[in-house]
Amino acid sequence: MTPSPSPAGILHQKGPYQAYYGPDGKIERLLKDVDGDGRADAVILYWPNGKIRAGEIDSDHDGTVDRWEYYSGEGRKGCAARPMGHHRR
């Protein structure tokens, strides 16, 4: 699929991935639909320097985010969280 131009940036989709690039051409957001149900199972957000800023993951594929990860501007993982009572399968 070819990129979709927009005044704000470019949306590019290939297989289970969808990436949004801002007007400056730098990646801002990456989505992945692991199970092909049309809903993102992982959303990765990026700092302007291209390093990962945050991740929101639906690890059990029920349509609800159940893991959050945050990173510093240098790319170091700051913290991660899961809802109370949620256990990895």
Residue pairs with C-beta under 8 A, 6 or more apart in sequence:
1 12
1 13
1 14
3 10
3 11
3 12
3 21
4 10
4 11
4 12
7 23
8 22
8 23
9 20
9 21
9 22
9 23
9 28
10 20
10 21
10 25
11 18
11 19
11 20
11 21
12 18
12 19
12 20
12 21
13 19
16 32
16 33
16 34
16 36
17 30
17 31
17 32
18 30
18 31
18 32
18 33
18 40
19 27
19 29
19 30
19 31
20 27
20 28
20 29
20 30
21 27
21 28
22 28
26 46
26 48
26 50
27 46
27 50
28 45
28 46
29 43
29 44
29 45
29 46
30 42
30 43
30 44
30 46
31 40
31 42
31 43
31 44
32 40
32 41
32 42
33 39
33 40
33 41
34 41
34 42
34 61
35 41
35 61
37 61
39 58
39 63
40 58
41 57
41 58
41 59
41 61
42 55
42 56
42 57
42 58
43 55
43 56
43 57
43 65
44 52
44 54
44 55
45 52
45 53
45 54
45 55
46 52
46 53
47 53
47 71
47 73
49 73
51 71
51 73
51 74
51 75
52 71
52 75
53 70
53 71
53 73
54 68
54 69
54 70
54 71
55 67
55 68
55 69
55 71
56 65
56 67
56 68
57 65
57 66
57 67
57 68
57 69
58 64
58 65
58 66
59 66
59 67
59 88
59 89
60 66
60 89
66 82
66 83
66 86
67 80
67 81
67 82
68 80
68 81
68 82
69 77
69 79
69 80
70 77
70 78
70 79
70 80
71 77
71 78
72 78
